[in-house]
């Protein structure tokens, strides 16, 4: 598809974001399993359920604009998730691993916040009013997920990671 107008760019970005969300759905269970902090594990599991709803909203947008719900490979998300996967394969102290996973998850959240903010702007310009509302709802959830991760990190995880293996 030649992308020669904003509508086509919007559709292309929807496909990219759809694929990104599907990748996240596959990654979050691994992250939750690897988390040693119960609150962090709960946050990952909660966000998994939200991400499934994000996919449903994107499918509703595709239907609303008369396009099939299909993704295109999102290399950006693939790279972010690969970085997180590499961390899981390292020999890392538990508390440090949790801090690293929060950092990796926040990179993902910031990517999504950017994507949904841009999609919402395009939808507004294109007059896709129902899409605007759905995208805004997801954008708020992504920002909230980022806020929760920051709160968990600042309250406990980062402090524990600073101490690392010193608590023997």
N, C-alpha and C positions, 0 to 999 in steps of 0.2 A: 504494500500500500504506500503510495506516495503521500507524504504528509505535507499538504500544501495549504491547509487552513486550520483554524483553531479547533474545529469540531473533530477533525482527524487526529490532531495532537491529543485532544481530550480522550478519545477512544484508545489511542495507542498507550497513553499513560494509565488509563483504567486497566488495560490488559496487563501492563507491567505490574501495577499494584495488586491486581488479583493474583498473579503468580507469586509475588512477594508474600502475600498473606498465606497462601498455601504452603510456601516454604516454612514460614514461621510456625504454622500448625504442626509441621513435622519436627521442628526443632524444640519447641517448648517442653514436650514431655521429657526429652533427654536432659534439659536444663533443670527441670523440677526434680528429676531423679537424682541428679548430681548435687543439688543444693543440700548443704548440711544444716542450714538455718531453717527452722520450721516456718517462720514468717515469710522468708524469701520463697520457699517452696510453695507456700500458699499463694503468694503474689503471682508466681509463674502459672500455677494452675488456674487462678482466676482469669489471668490474661489469655490463657488458652481458650477458655469459654467465650471471652469477649471477641477474640480473633475469629472464632467460628461465626459469630454474629456479623463481624466485619465482612466476611466472605459472603454471607447471605445478603447484606446490604448492597455490596457491589453487584451481586447477581440481580437484585431488584433494579439497580440503575441500568445495567445492560438491557434488561427487559423493557424498562421505561423508554430507552432511546432506540429500541428495536434492533439491538445487536445481540449476537450469541455471547453468552458468558464464557469467555475463553481467555487464557493468559498467554503472555509471551515471556520468554525467559527473562527474568529480572537479574541481571548480572550483579547489580549493586547489592541486592539482598543476599545473593549467593556468596559474595565476598565477605560481607559482614558476618554471616552465619558460619562461614568457614573459619574465620578468625576465632569465633567463640568455640567452635569445635576443636581447634588446635589447643586452646587453653585447657579443655577437658582432657586432652591426651597428655598434658604435661604432668610432671611430678610436682604437685603444688600442695602446700599446706591447706587444710580444709577451709579455714577462715579466709585465707588469701584467695582461694578458689572462689568462694562466695563473692568476695569483693570484685574479682575479675569478671565473674558472670554478670554482676550488676552493671559494670562498665560496658560489657558487650551488649547487654540487653538495652542499655540506654542509647548506644549507637543505633541500634535497630529502631528504638522509639523515635529518635530524632529524625531518622530517615523517613519513617512513616508520617511523622508530624509535617515534615516538608512536603511529602507526596500528597497528603490529604488537604493541606492548605492550598496547594497549587490546584488540585482537582476542584476544590470548592470555588476558587476564583474563576476558573474556566467555566464551570457549570453556571455560575452567576452571569457571566458575560454571554453565555450561549442561551440563557433562558431556561435551563433545565432545573426548574424550581424544586421539584421533588428530590432530585439528586443533591441539590444544595443542602437540604435538610438532613438527608441521610449521611452525607459527607461531613457535615458539621457535628452530627452525633458521634461519628467515629473519631473525628479530630479531637473532640472533648475527652473521649475515653483514652486516646493515645497520650494526651497531655497528662491526664490523671495517672495513668500507668507510670509515666516518667516521674511524676511527683512522688508517687508511692515508693518507687525504687530509690529515689534520692533520700527520702525519709528513712527508709530501712538502712541504707548505707550509712547515713550520718548518725543515726541513733545507736547502731550496734556493730554492723559488719565491718566498717572501716576501722573502728577502734580495735576490734578483735584482730583484724588483719595487721594492724601496726604492731601488735604484740607478737604475732606469728608464732614461731616455735619457741619463744622465750618463756612460755608458761609450763615448762616441764617440771 
